[in-house]
Amino acid sequence: MTVFWTLKSIPELANLPARDRRVNWRRAYRRSWRHWQIWAGLLACALCAAVGAGLGAFASHPIVGAFIGGGVGGFVFGQTTVRVARSHYRNILLGLDS
């Protein structure tokens, strides 16, 4: 499994100038919200934060637990977003989607 840490690590965007990378990412990101996987990832992020808060409550630090759980969930959500957005890059980079 490949982990995408930056926009430059996404193969479709790696050879583009930084400005074009950002513009194309925004286009693909907006389109990705039409897919159920994004909403499932967002729900997973919230659930991770809730589980983290619950586990943190055992150690008398529910806020710290929520931050850690939210961080893990945010990572999962980010990776899900990149994978869904990559499905839009071909059309965006070829100019088929405006």
Helices and strands as residue ranges (DSSP letters): G 7-9, H 18-32, H 36-58, H 62-93
